[in-house]
Amino acid sequence: MTPEQNDLMCRVEGSAPMGRVMRQVWIPACMSEEIAEPDGTPVRVRLLGENMVAFRDTNGRVGVLDELCPHRRASLFFGRNEACGLRCLYHGWKFDVDGNAVDMASEPAGAKLRDSMRTRAYPVREAAGFVWVWMGDPAAPAPFTPPVWSAAPADRIAIVKMHAACNWAQVLEGAIDSAHSSSLHSTNMPTAPEVSGSTATESQWLRPSADKSPRLQVERTPYGFRYAAIRTPIHDPAAQDYIRTTLYIAPFTVMIPPTDRYKLIQMLVPIDDVNCMFYWIAWHETKGLSTEAWRRFCGAVPGEDIDPVTFRKVRHAGNNYMQDRAAMKAGDFTGISGIPTQDMAMWESMGPIADRSEDRLGSSDKAIFEFRKLALQMARAAADGRVPELPGFTAADAPSFEQLVPRTTDWRDVGKPAARAEPVPA
């Protein structure tokens, strides 16, 4: 890629074309648990370079407003969340979840300003553990489709949230890179001859293959693309393949192969040009695991591994991610605790925005190449004033999967959704 192409793909702030692409979908602003309490503490939110504040009012309604009060630009984050509105501390102006000024303490009762004063309020939906905002045309938000994991009960949806000090695209490229898991995460995802698929324990995901150079095949889809990483298994390698499929759901979501206990999806949400919020959701309709167990597995427990307010890491570049060289000599591959932090060390080490003009891609990078082509197509369309079509992903689409299959099997035929039955006439 040229530096110009790299900027076009990565930058999201202001009128950047890729930022315009992001504004065509509902974006996760925060987790519902962060503002669970009515009249509780507001939460700062930053998306696509814009600063907002999220809060839950007295009646349980959620609002996401521009962070700065329209009066004199003081931060509403410090405001009083009371009686169905957020009151600015500076002069007592108060706004409801729709952005209406419901009180203006410093203005006389008959002031005309009282009738017209508003602040920017973003359209909001709450579903599946998240507060979602619409940052496109406020008069014409796209229909909101609950995410695929909303099919699971709330107690079987577990979410990890972690700040990444780098551009969103290099985080996403890590999420769609199946080959790296066999090296970077080899201690957490070891080869196990006794399993026939990805098998989750309390501390590891066991795999039936030691193959570190998967063969990749990519297929474009309406929502983005999906690809298969085809590995040679330990048992009966002449007759079967171990296949893991990953889905890229434009613009910032990746569904990675599941384990035997839960399904997995990541959202790599741009905070601004050089910061990203990493969300990792584990869920299952009947199995699953607790939020506490998921966060402990990932080394992402708020208050222990990450700051519970900013979600910045305890193990970070400034302390070399607390890498333990003695543990490496004893057999741990990275010496870094937690799968996400291992990834963060690689992503952040590339710099705030990776210089892709220096990349030397190989055959294991087919999905990376496909993402870059698709991302540039979307950004160019937005730059030309054409809104890219982003149909999203639904339960009717073929999901991600991992399993052993006969070598004669075409991976595209595995995991296809069942044909829909014709409706029965009344």
N, C-alpha and C positions, 0 to 999 in steps of 0.2 A: 504494500500500500504506500501511496505517497503521503507526505505530511498533510497535504490538503484533504485527501480522502479520510485520513485518520481523524482530523478535526471534525469533518462533516459527520462521521459516524458517532463520535464520542460526545461532542458538546451539546448541552441541553438547555443552557440558561438563556433568558431573554427570548429573542426571536430565532434562535438556532433551529434549523430544520428538524433535527432529531427531537428537540424539545416539543416541536409541533406534533410530531408523531406520537409522543408520549401523551399528549393532551387529547388523543382520540380514544383513550381507554380510562376506566375507573382505576385510580391509583390508591394503594393502601397508605393511609396517613399515619396510623398507629395501631397498636393492638387494643381491642376493647378493654382489656384488663388494666391498661394504663389510665383510663378515665372511668373506672367502674363505678365510682361513688358519685351520686347526685350531689351537686354543689361542692364537689371535691376540687382538688388542686388542678388547674389547667395544665396542659402539656404543650411544649413548643414543638412545632412541626416545620421542617424545611424540605421542600420538594421543588425540583427543577430551578433551584436558585431563589425561590420565593419563601418568605417566612410567614408562618401562620400560627394560630393557637387553637387547640382543640379542647372542648370542655363538655361536660354533661350537666344539663340544667336540673332544676328542682324536680321536674316531672320526668326525668330520665331521657329527655331528648338530647341528641348530640349536635353540637355546632362546631364548625371550623371557620374561623374568621381570619382576615388579615391581621397579623400580629400588632401592627401599629394603629393606635387610635386615630381616627381621621381628624380629630380636633387639633392636637399639637404633636402628634406622632410619638407619644409615649407608648411603651409596650403594654398590651393588654394581658400579657402573661402574669404580671404582678397584680392583676385586678381581683376584685372580690366576686366570687362566683356565688350569687345569692338571688333568691326570689325570681327564678327564671330569666337570668341574664348575667352578663359579665360586665362589672362596673370598673371603669378606669379609675385608678387611684388619684390621678393628677387633678381632675376637675369634677369627677363623679358622673361622667357620661356613661350610660349603661346601654348595652346592646344585647338583643335576644339572639337565638340560634339562627334566625333568618337575616341577621344584620340590621334589624330595625332599631333605631334609637328609642328606647322606652322610657328613658329619663335623662335629663340634661341639667344637673343640679346647679350649674353655674349660669344658666340662661333664665331670663324672666319667663313667667308663665305664658305670656302671650307672644313670645318670640316666634317669628315665621320659621326660623331655622329648625324649630322643634318638629314641624310638619314634614320636612323633607330629608332630615339627616339620616343617613345610612352608612354602614361600613360594608366592605366586601365580604360576603358570606358565600362559601363554596357549597354547591350541592353535595349532600352527604347521604350515604347508605351505610348501614351496619349489618354485617353478615359474617358468619363462619369465623368469629374471633377477631375480626378487623373492623376498623372504621375506614371507609373508602370515600375518596373525594373525586369530583369531576373538575378538571382544570381547563377544559376547553370552553367553548361558547356556553356561558351560563344559561342562556335562553334555550339552548337545544342540546341538553345532555343526552348521550346515548342511553338506550335502555340498559338497566342494570341486570346482569345475569349473575346469580350467586356462583362462587367458584366451585370447582368440582369436588373439593373436600367438604362442602356443606352437606353432602349426603350422609356424612358420619355424625353420630351424636356428639354434642359439645364436649363430653368427657372423654372422647376418643380422638380429639384434635389437639395436638401438641405443637407449640410454636417456639422456635428459637429466633431471637432478634439480636443482631450484632452490627456495629458500625464498621465500615471498611473505608480506610483512608486512601481511596483511589477511585478512579473513574469506573462507572457502572459496567462498561463494555468488557473490561478485562476480568471483572468478577463473573460476568455472564459467560465469557469464553471458558473460564475455569469450570463452570457448571455443566457445559456441554462437551467437556473433554474427558471421554471415558478412559483414555489411555493413561492419564496421570494417576488414576486411583491405584493402579497395580504397583506403582513405585512410591509416590508420596504417602499414600495411606496404607502401605503394605502391612504395617504393624497392626492397624485397626481392621484391615480386611485381608486376613491371611488365607492361604490355601489350606483347605481341609478335605482330605480324601473321603471322609465319612459323610459329606453332605452332597445333595443333588441340586442345590440352588442356594441363593443368598440366604443365610440362616443367621438371624440376629440373636446374640446373647446380651448380657448386661453391659459388656464392654467391647464387643467385636461383631463384625459381620463376616461370617465364614463363607468361603467361595470354593466351588468345585474345579477351579482352574488356576494354573500357575503361569499362564500365558500373558506376557507383558507387552506384546505387540499385536493388538487386535486388528483384524481386517474390518475396515469401515465401509458401509454402504449407506447412501443418503437418499431420501425421498421427499420431495416438496409436498406440502399439504396446504389446504386453505388457511390454516392457522399459523403456518410457518414451515417447519419441516420436522421429520423424525429420522433417526438413523439407527443402524444396528452396529454394535461392536461385537464381532464374531471371534470367539476365542477357542483354542483347542482345549478340551477338558482333560482331566486326569484319567478318567475311566473311559475305555472304549473310544479312543480318539479317531479311529478309522471310520467309525459308524455314526458319530454324532458331533454336534457343535454346541458350545455354550454361548448363547446369544443374550445380549443385554441391549435394550432399546431405550433411547432418550428422545424426548420431545422438546423442541423449541417452540414456544407459544408467544408470538410477537406481541408487544415489543420486549418484555423483560422477565418472562416466566419460563422456567425449565422444569419438566417432569422427568425425574431420574428413575432408574430401575428400582422396584420395590424390594423389600425383604419378605421373609415368610410371615412377619408380624405386622408390618405397616407399609403403606404407600408413602411416596416422598415427592415433594414439590418445592421449588425454590423461587422466590421473587427477588430480583436484584434491582432495587428501586433507586433511581438517581436522586440524591440530595441536591447536588449541584455538579459542576463540571468535574470536580476532583474528590467527591465523597459519594458514598453509596450506602444504603441500608440493606443488609443481608437478612432475609427472612427464610427460614427453613421449616417447613410444615411436615409433620409425620401424622398420618391418620389412617383409620380403617373403620369400615362400617360395623364390624363385629369384634375385631381383635384390638390392635392399637396398643398404646402405652400412655402412662400419665405424663403430664407436662413436666413434673419434677424429674422423672426418670429420663425423659428425652433431653432436657437441658443438662443433666449431669452426664449423660452419654456424650453429648457434644462439647463438654467443657464450657458451657455458656450459662452458668447459674448466676442470675442477678445478685449482686452483693458479694459474690465470691470471685467469679471469673470476669464479669462485666459490670460496669457502673449501672445501677438500676434506673437511672434517669436518662443519661446520654447514650447508654449501651456501647460505650467505648470499652475496649478490652483492657484487662489487667496485664495480659501478655501482649506486648506491642513492639513496634520497631525500636522504640527508645530503650527497651531492655532486652532486645534481641529475642523477643517472644519467650523469654526465660528458657531458652534452649538448653537442654541438659546433655552435655557431651559425654558424661560418664554413662548415662543411660544409653546413648548411641553405641558406645563401646560394648555395653552389655547386651546389645541386640535390638534396641528400639531404633527404627530406621531414621526418624527425624529428630528425636529428642524434644519434640514440641507436643504439648498436651492438647488433645482435642482435634477432631477432623477439621472443623471450621478454622481454627487458629493455624493449623498447618497450611491450609489454603491461603489464609490472609497473609502469612509470611511470604508466600510466593507472589501473590497479586500485588501487595503493597511494595515489594522489593523492585517491581518494574517501574516505579515512579508514579506520580499523580495521574499521568496519562501515558500509557506505554507507547514507545516509539515503534510502531509496527513496520516502518520502512526498513528496520534492521532485522526483522524476523526472517528465519530460514525454515519455512514450513516443510513438513514431511508427509508421508502417506497416512500417518495417524491423525493428521490435522484436517481431514476432509470436512468434518462438521464445522470447524473454525472457519475454513474457507467459505463454506455455504452461508454461515451466519454473516460474514463480512459482505458477501455479495448481496444478500437480502437486506441487510441494514442500510447499505448504500443505496439500494433501489428505493427503499422507503424514504430515506432522507432526501434523495434527489427529487422524488415526487413531491414531498412537502415544500422543498425549495422552489419548485415550479408552480406552487399554488394548488396542487392536486392533493386531496386528502387520501392517504393510503387506506385501503380497506383492511380492517383488522377484525375478522369475524370471531376471534376468540376460540376457546376450546370448551366442548361440552361432553357430557357423559356418553353421547352418541358416537364420539370419535374413538378411534382405536387407542387404548391406553398404553403406557409404558409397561414393559414386561421383562423378565429375565427367566430363562429356563434352558434345559438341555433339550435339543431337538435332533431328529435324524438329519444327517448331512444332506439328504435329498430335499429337505423342507425349505421353502422360500420364506424367509423371515417376515415378508410382507403379509403372508397369509396367517401368521400367528397373532393371536390377540385381537383379531378383528371383532368389532361389535356384532352381536347376533342380528340377523336380518329382522327388520321390523315387520310384525304381522299386520296384515290388512285389517282395518276395523271391521268388526262383525256388524252387519246391518241390524237395525232395531227390529 
